[in-house]
Amino acid sequence: MIGICPNCSIKLKEPPFNNRETNEVMITLIYRALIESGAKLKKINELGYCEVCKATLKDLKEQGKILKFSIIPNL
């Protein structure tokens, strides 16, 4: 499977989880539904969370510290 969110690129199996969607099948279905409906995905810093997996900006930053990388996509 994909292992990351196609919108925000957070790793699905790595902490923090904080009530975000980690099921790859559900994420794929949500993402496909949004894309096929013609919706334009907003950037995470506009909403404060990912439209697909519901990861917050704080989750992305925390995971970046945990995984020791500093690139946070869609910012």
ZIMO-V135246 format. One record per backbone hydrogen bond with DSSP energy under -0.5 kcal/mol. NH is the residue of the N-H (numbers start at 1). CO is the residue of the C=O. If there is no record, write none. Layout:
# ZIMO-V135246
NH;CO
NH;CO
This chain:
# ZIMO-V135246
5;10
9;5
12;3
14;11
20;17
21;53
24;22
27;23
28;24
29;25
30;26
31;27
32;28
33;29
34;30
35;31
36;32
37;33
38;35
39;34
41;39
44;74
45;74
46;43
47;43
48;44
50;55
54;50
57;48
60;56
61;57
62;58
63;59
64;60
65;61
66;62
67;63
68;64
69;64
72;70
73;71
75;72
